[in-house]
Amino acid sequence: MIDNLIDDEIRYSTLVRAPIEKVYDGIATAAGLDGWFTNGASVDARPGGEIVSRWEQFGADKVSAIERGRVLEAQRPRRFVFKWHPSDNPDWMSTVEIIFEPQEGGVLIRLREYGYPDTAEGLRAMLNCAAGWGEALTLWKFYLEHGIRFDSITRDQPD
């Protein structure tokens, strides 16, 4: 257990114009995650269940990785909370809390992540995840609203 934690957290919010169940399922089901973000995820969406994210050749750097976490809460379609290892250090996990709020015209996703150790490694992981969550929420939104997946975008190149 880590005694000293960074006294701050990652926070993002975005409005997604889609039904609340579809937005929730985009993170709390394997098919939902694989739709916009992962390749071969698995999610046991109940307290104590495992969430596994897998990426093959993801993004510009062609990253292949597997991240494992533990579901703490799964209250479809309002709240999903899990712990995961946002670094290579197996000795600590951060907590990701996602709230889904119905709004006129869509769903407001409110995400916060906290529990980073107050170390150089913890700060690096927090900075990486802060950037990553911004990208992830954008990918999630674009997929649900427009059917665009990060690895399926093709464009004509300018002459």
Summary of the structure (lengths in Angstrom):
residues: 159
radius of gyration: 15.9
end to end distance: 56.6
largest distance: 57.2
contacts: 451
relative contact order: 0.23
helix: 27%
strand: 36%
